Amino acid sequence: MRNFTLITALLLCSLSWISVSASESHTVEVQSGGDVSLMCSNISSTPTQTEWFRVINRTKTSCVSSMYGSDSEASYCDGFQNGFEMSSNISTIFLNITRVNSSDSGLYFCGCNKINHTVLVNATYLQVQGVSESDIGVDSNTEKGSDGMTNVMYVILGVLTVFLTIVIIVLTVKNRKLQTGTADL
């Protein structure tokens, strides 16, 4: 019984770690005013509609660009016509951003249409470092808010892991007492 309890506790701790790891996105850092290329795997073996999205204010998803296959011209959504260039080859879908500024910071998703459903391939958090002249007056609280939210998630998962470990220990002790009481009869 002791081995079962230890294995269960270790499994719960490792599941908490896995869920935190899986929820994190790849981060790309770039200096303000520089250029960056975001990439994701092209999971379709045939020409399909591919798209880039961006999360705004941690709640609203906005279209950045889309294209059909690697030979077509990309179309850009409102607000993303200047400085953004989408391209694709057989294995990779690119989103090139020139002269980035802090307003370009955020979580970008790449996806494609498979069997009439959009499949999100991966997420990339773009973190713009430094301040350029074009950044003056731009609010950079989005970046700080994202880091704060991640820290809150770590604390919640840590507390939950400790709580579940305590519950397992208490239940193990109660079970052992019941087994000992039954053996004495």
C-alpha positions as CSV (number, residue, x, y, z in Angstrom):
1,M,0.0,0.0,0.0
2,R,2.9,2.3,0.8
3,N,4.3,1.9,-2.7
4,F,0.9,2.7,-4.3
5,T,0.6,5.9,-2.2
6,L,4.1,7.0,-3.1
7,I,3.6,6.3,-6.8
8,T,0.2,8.2,-6.7
9,A,1.9,11.2,-5.0
10,L,4.7,11.3,-7.5
11,L,2.3,10.9,-10.4
12,L,0.2,13.8,-9.2
13,C,3.3,16.0,-8.8
14,S,4.6,15.1,-12.3
15,L,1.2,15.7,-13.8
16,S,1.2,19.2,-12.3
17,W,4.7,19.8,-13.8
18,I,3.6,18.5,-17.2
19,S,0.5,20.7,-17.3
20,V,2.6,23.8,-16.5
21,S,5.2,22.8,-19.1
22,A,2.6,22.2,-21.8
23,S,0.9,25.4,-21.2
24,E,4.0,27.5,-21.8
25,S,4.7,28.8,-25.2
26,H,8.0,29.3,-27.1
27,T,9.3,32.8,-26.4
28,V,11.2,34.9,-29.0
29,E,12.9,38.0,-27.8
30,V,13.9,40.8,-30.2
31,Q,15.2,44.4,-29.8
32,S,12.8,47.2,-30.6
33,G,13.4,48.4,-34.1
34,G,14.7,45.0,-35.2
35,D,13.3,42.4,-37.5
36,V,12.0,39.0,-36.4
37,S,10.8,35.8,-38.1
38,L,8.2,33.6,-36.3
39,M,8.0,30.0,-37.5
40,C,5.8,27.0,-37.1
41,S,5.6,23.6,-38.7
42,N,3.5,23.1,-41.8
43,I,1.5,19.9,-40.8
44,S,-0.4,19.6,-44.0
45,S,1.0,17.6,-46.9
46,T,-1.3,19.2,-49.4
47,P,-2.0,22.9,-50.1
48,T,-4.4,24.3,-47.4
49,Q,-5.4,27.5,-45.8
50,T,-2.8,28.6,-43.3
51,E,-3.2,31.4,-40.8
52,W,-1.5,33.5,-38.2
53,F,-3.4,34.8,-35.2
54,R,-2.5,37.1,-32.3
55,V,-4.0,37.3,-28.8
56,I,-4.9,40.8,-27.8
57,N,-5.4,41.8,-24.1
58,R,-5.2,38.1,-23.1
59,T,-8.8,37.6,-24.2
60,K,-9.4,38.5,-27.8
61,T,-7.9,36.6,-30.8
62,S,-7.2,38.7,-33.8
63,C,-6.4,37.5,-37.4
64,V,-3.0,38.6,-38.6
65,S,-2.7,37.0,-42.0
66,S,-3.7,34.0,-44.1
67,M,-2.7,32.3,-47.3
68,Y,-3.6,29.2,-49.3
69,G,-0.7,26.9,-50.0
70,S,2.9,28.1,-50.4
71,D,2.5,29.5,-53.9
72,S,-0.3,32.0,-53.2
73,E,0.0,35.6,-52.0
74,A,-0.9,36.3,-48.4
75,S,-3.8,38.5,-47.3
76,Y,-3.4,40.6,-44.2
77,C,-6.1,41.5,-41.6
78,D,-6.8,45.0,-40.4
79,G,-3.9,46.6,-38.6
80,F,-1.3,44.1,-39.9
81,Q,-0.8,45.4,-43.5
82,N,2.5,47.3,-42.8
83,G,5.6,45.5,-41.5
84,F,4.1,42.0,-41.6
85,E,5.0,39.4,-44.3
86,M,3.6,35.8,-44.3
87,S,5.3,33.1,-46.4
88,S,5.4,29.3,-46.5
89,N,7.3,26.4,-47.9
90,I,6.8,22.6,-47.7
91,S,7.8,22.3,-44.0
92,T,7.5,25.8,-42.4
93,I,5.1,28.7,-42.2
94,F,6.8,32.1,-41.5
95,L,5.6,35.4,-40.2
96,N,8.3,38.1,-40.7
97,I,7.8,41.3,-38.8
98,T,10.0,44.3,-39.7
99,R,10.8,47.2,-37.4
100,V,9.1,45.7,-34.4
101,N,8.0,47.9,-31.4
102,S,6.4,47.1,-28.1
103,S,2.9,47.1,-29.5
104,D,4.0,44.0,-31.5
105,S,4.6,42.0,-28.3
106,G,2.1,39.3,-27.7
107,L,1.2,35.7,-28.2
108,Y,1.1,34.6,-31.9
109,F,-0.6,31.3,-33.0
110,C,-0.1,29.5,-36.3
111,G,-2.7,27.2,-37.7
112,C,-4.0,25.5,-40.8
113,N,-7.3,24.2,-42.0
114,K,-7.5,20.4,-41.8
115,I,-10.8,18.6,-42.6
116,N,-12.8,21.9,-42.2
117,H,-11.4,22.7,-38.8
118,T,-8.6,25.1,-37.9
119,V,-5.8,23.2,-36.2
120,L,-3.4,25.4,-34.1
121,V,0.1,24.1,-34.6
122,N,2.0,26.1,-32.0
123,A,2.2,29.3,-30.1
124,T,5.1,31.8,-29.9
125,Y,5.3,34.7,-27.4
126,L,7.0,37.7,-29.0
127,Q,8.8,39.8,-26.4
128,V,10.1,43.1,-27.7
129,Q,13.1,44.4,-25.6
130,G,14.1,48.1,-25.3
131,V,12.4,51.3,-26.4
132,S,12.7,53.0,-29.8
133,E,11.3,56.4,-30.8
134,S,8.3,54.7,-32.3
135,D,7.4,53.2,-28.9
136,I,7.0,56.5,-27.1
137,G,3.5,56.6,-25.6
138,V,2.8,53.0,-26.3
139,D,1.5,51.1,-23.2
140,S,3.7,48.1,-22.4
141,N,1.5,46.6,-19.6
142,T,0.6,43.6,-21.7
143,E,4.0,42.1,-21.4
144,K,4.1,42.7,-17.6
145,G,0.6,41.3,-17.2
146,S,1.5,38.2,-19.0
147,D,4.4,37.5,-16.7
148,G,2.2,38.2,-13.7
149,M,-0.4,35.8,-14.9
150,T,2.2,33.0,-15.4
151,N,3.5,33.5,-11.8
152,V,-0.1,33.3,-10.5
153,M,-0.5,30.0,-12.4
154,Y,2.7,28.6,-10.9
155,V,1.5,29.5,-7.4
156,I,-1.9,28.0,-7.9
157,L,-0.5,24.8,-9.3
158,G,2.0,24.6,-6.5
159,V,-0.6,25.1,-3.8
160,L,-2.9,22.5,-5.5
161,T,0.0,20.0,-5.6
162,V,0.8,20.5,-1.9
163,F,-2.9,20.2,-1.0
164,L,-3.4,17.0,-3.0
165,T,-0.2,15.5,-1.5
166,I,-1.6,16.2,2.0
167,V,-5.0,14.7,1.1
168,I,-3.2,11.5,-0.1
169,I,-1.1,11.3,3.1
170,V,-4.2,11.7,5.3
171,L,-6.2,9.1,3.3
172,T,-3.2,6.7,3.5
173,V,-3.0,7.1,7.3
174,K,-6.8,6.6,7.7
175,N,-6.6,3.5,5.4
176,R,-3.7,2.1,7.4
177,K,-5.6,2.6,10.7
178,L,-8.6,0.9,9.2
179,Q,-6.5,-2.0,8.0
180,T,-4.8,-2.3,11.4
181,G,-8.1,-2.2,13.2
182,T,-9.5,-4.9,10.9
183,A,-6.4,-7.1,11.4
184,D,-6.8,-6.9,15.2
185,L,-10.3,-8.4,15.1
